[in-house]
């Protein structure tokens, strides 16, 4: 997230918002934020939302996701809102909606449904190794 300039702007149990300012170097050939960038912030919002409901020693990995890119991602910034739909001991189902924000207007540009796996008793995964 640091590489693309995204930041966590809200964290609550089962809910995480990630903000990404528009940057030309993250666009595709038509000047819209690349779908991979949009997907990255949605996936991270889902993962952190799931992680917010787990014990501190746990980690998470994305098992699966499906994303619909609904409109070109262009605006002053993007906001990914990750929400837990169904928590579980091992698998948690989350949704993320990504909105383009510009001059006070908000437009939905993508939506994701993701399955996030809790990782416990794996210090190598929790440490990012």
C-alpha positions as CSV (number, residue, x, y, z in Angstrom):
1,X,0.0,0.0,0.0
2,X,2.9,2.3,0.7
3,X,4.2,1.9,-2.9
4,X,0.9,3.1,-4.4
5,X,0.3,5.8,-1.8
6,X,-2.8,4.2,-0.1
7,X,-3.5,4.8,3.5
8,X,-5.9,3.3,6.1
9,X,-8.3,6.1,7.0
10,X,-10.8,4.2,9.1
11,X,-10.6,1.0,11.2
12,X,-13.5,-0.5,13.2
13,X,-14.4,-4.1,14.1
14,X,-15.2,-5.7,10.7
15,X,-14.7,-2.5,8.8
16,X,-11.8,-0.8,7.1
17,X,-11.6,2.1,4.7
18,X,-8.5,2.7,2.5
19,X,-7.9,6.0,0.7
20,X,-5.9,6.4,-2.5
21,X,-5.2,9.8,-4.1
22,X,-5.2,9.8,-7.9
23,X,-1.7,9.6,-9.4
24,X,-0.9,9.6,-13.1
25,X,1.7,6.9,-12.7
26,X,-1.0,4.5,-11.6
27,X,-3.2,4.9,-14.7
28,X,-3.7,2.7,-17.7
29,X,-3.6,3.9,-21.4
30,X,-6.8,5.9,-21.2
31,X,-5.9,7.8,-18.1
32,X,-8.0,5.9,-15.6
33,X,-6.6,4.2,-12.5
34,X,-5.6,0.7,-13.5
35,X,-7.9,-2.1,-12.6
36,X,-5.1,-3.8,-10.8
37,X,-4.7,-0.8,-8.5
38,X,-8.4,-0.7,-7.8
39,X,-8.4,-4.4,-7.1
40,X,-5.4,-4.0,-4.8
41,X,-7.1,-1.5,-2.5
42,X,-10.3,-3.5,-2.4
43,X,-8.5,-6.7,-1.5
44,X,-6.5,-5.0,1.2
45,X,-9.7,-3.4,2.6
46,X,-11.3,-6.8,2.8
47,X,-8.2,-8.4,4.3
48,X,-7.8,-5.8,7.0
49,X,-11.5,-5.9,7.8
50,X,-11.3,-9.6,8.4
51,X,-8.1,-9.2,10.4
52,X,-9.8,-6.7,12.6
53,X,-12.0,-9.5,14.1
54,X,-9.1,-11.9,14.7
55,X,-6.8,-12.3,17.7
56,X,-3.6,-10.2,17.5
57,X,-1.3,-13.2,16.8
58,X,-3.4,-14.2,13.7
59,X,-2.6,-13.2,10.1
60,X,-4.8,-13.4,7.0
61,X,-4.4,-14.5,3.4
62,X,-6.9,-14.0,0.5
63,X,-8.3,-17.3,-0.7
64,X,-10.5,-16.0,-3.5
65,X,-12.1,-12.9,-4.8
66,X,-14.4,-11.7,-7.5
67,X,-14.4,-8.1,-8.6
68,X,-16.7,-6.2,-10.9
69,X,-15.2,-3.0,-12.4
70,X,-18.4,-0.9,-12.8
71,X,-17.1,2.4,-14.1
72,X,-13.8,4.0,-15.1
73,X,-11.7,4.8,-12.0
74,X,-11.1,8.5,-12.3
75,X,-11.5,11.1,-9.6
76,X,-9.4,13.1,-7.1
77,X,-9.2,10.0,-4.9
78,X,-10.5,6.5,-4.5
79,X,-12.0,5.1,-1.3
80,X,-12.2,1.4,-0.7
81,X,-14.7,0.4,2.0
82,X,-14.1,-3.2,3.2
83,X,-16.8,-4.8,5.3
84,X,-17.1,-8.3,6.9
85,X,-20.3,-10.0,5.7
86,X,-19.8,-13.3,7.6
87,X,-17.0,-13.9,10.0
88,X,-15.7,-17.4,10.6
89,X,-13.0,-19.2,12.6
90,X,-11.1,-20.0,9.4
91,X,-12.9,-18.4,6.5
92,X,-14.4,-14.9,6.5
93,X,-16.5,-13.5,3.6
94,X,-16.0,-9.8,3.0
95,X,-17.3,-7.1,0.5
96,X,-15.5,-4.0,-0.6
97,X,-17.0,-1.2,-2.6
98,X,-14.6,1.3,-4.2
99,X,-15.8,4.8,-4.9
100,X,-14.2,7.6,-6.9
101,X,-14.5,10.9,-5.0
102,X,-14.4,14.2,-6.8
103,X,-15.7,17.7,-5.8
104,X,-17.9,16.2,-3.1
105,X,-19.5,13.7,-5.5
106,X,-19.1,9.9,-5.0
107,X,-19.3,7.4,-7.8
108,X,-19.2,3.6,-7.4
109,X,-16.4,2.2,-9.6
110,X,-15.9,-1.4,-8.4
111,X,-17.2,-4.0,-6.0
112,X,-15.5,-7.1,-4.7
113,X,-16.6,-10.2,-2.9
114,X,-13.7,-11.9,-1.1
115,X,-13.0,-15.0,1.0
116,X,-10.2,-14.4,3.5
117,X,-8.5,-17.2,5.4
118,X,-7.3,-16.8,9.0
119,X,-3.7,-18.0,9.5
120,X,-2.9,-19.2,13.1
121,X,0.1,-21.0,14.5
122,X,2.3,-20.0,11.5
123,X,4.9,-17.5,12.7
124,X,6.4,-17.5,9.1
125,X,3.2,-16.3,7.6
126,X,2.4,-13.8,10.4
127,X,5.9,-12.3,10.0
128,X,5.4,-12.1,6.2
129,X,8.1,-14.7,5.4
